[in-house]
Amino acid sequence: ETVSVVGLGYIGLPTAAVLADNGFDVIGMDVNQRAVESVNAGRPHISEPDLDLLLRKVVQAGRLRAVSEPAQADAFILAVPTPFRANHVPDVSFVETAARSIAAVLRPGNLVILESTSPVGTTEKLSEWLAEERPDLTFPHQKGELSDIRIAHCPERVLPGQILKEVVQNARIIGGMTRKCSQSASALYKTFVKGECHVTNARTAELAKLAENAFRDVNIAFANELSVICDKLRINVWDLIKVANLHPRVNILNPGPGVGGHCIAVDPWFIVAADPVNARLIRTAREVNDAKPQFVVDKVRRLAAKLKDPVIACLGLSYKANVDDLRESPSVEIVKRLVDERIGEILLVEPHVNKLPGELSNLGLELWDFDLAIDRADILLLLVDHTAFSSIDRDQVKGKIVVDTRGAW
Ligand code: SAJ
């Protein structure tokens, strides 16, 4: 069986590699020519543990190849980005473009799966976009079980940093537009997923995925709000959480410098956009988490004001521990604001990247070695709890001001 994975990013590429490793002939499609070339050379253009080995294996075995034009297949998996536009309005244009591009190669009996996290109603729209391009075929929104093409929403749920493990182990939500659509999608996932494949309808699957990430966002917001309150009341929030979590039904998450990544900081807005009147808690959680970077900046400003020519070492730039992804990272936001407010000389440490993105190098910032930066700095601002930072020497930090936004030290 041939599966075409459309969008070879953080989700699509690992999924394509795992499918290929499980005996499918996989055609990966991406509009980015560099990604296509890199995949065909057996080299991932994204960084994810163990993906390089697996990719090389399946490409060398001829089971996975990448293309930039759509090709025929038995099943299509769409894994393209769903960001938001101004005012947090969801942008499903990548799904639409991907759908319209594969429409030309669809044949009766094909299965189309949407894996991208999507606002409620997108799967229905996907069916309509395909139908517009292919009036010669029938689709589930027109003919239900009798349609030529089957469509399902099976949202991805993998955690960056553990994708290859989670893509196999996690339970899946199978949201078919009809029962047959769900059956076809289930059959595909059951060939490589060890977790349960739970069948529901497409709209429920769409909201379930959004709810999962909103749930986490709300819980992190609770921890972040507590950390701000604790600061005011001069209580150590980490001690507080530790003792509160001894209660058998309490499990407070970790406060931090803010919430980043392209999922948790984005997806809750899709719920807010769908029902702005009722999504009060979900919106407030987003606002609480988005306010946390400025809280950190204000704190550093107050501490720096006591020093002459303060040097601030910012430790960690990625959006979370042990990954190299700097997109939507609260740490990057904090660094930019520190520079903007001219709070001191800034030294950046990020062991997971070897080149700064333009938005930081354009500010005249450079990457520093961890020990050199610690020696030179007056203020140590720990932004990411990378394992590489955990073994700090007590003598090294003596006499320095430490702002540990992650409670790692
Ligand atoms: N964070 C905290 N405190 C915590 C936990 C996380 O401040 O206690 C911060 C992290 O530092 C990071 C952000 O939250 O900035 C998000 O990190 P994360 O590890 O919670 O999640 P992501 O964005 O890497 O992946 C999430 C996962 N969703 C859930 O756990 C509900 C993943 O399973 C999804 O597949 C992924 O979003 C996605 O693609 O939607």
Boltz pocket constraint, residues with backbone or C-beta under 6 A from the ligand:
constraints:
  - pocket:
      binder: B
      contacts: [[A, 117], [A, 156], [A, 157], [A, 158], [A, 159], [A, 160], [A, 212], [A, 213], [A, 216], [A, 220], [A, 253], [A, 254], [A, 255], [A, 256], [A, 257], [A, 258], [A, 259], [A, 260], [A, 261], [A, 262], [A, 263], [A, 264], [A, 319], [A, 320], [A, 321]]
      max_distance: 6.0
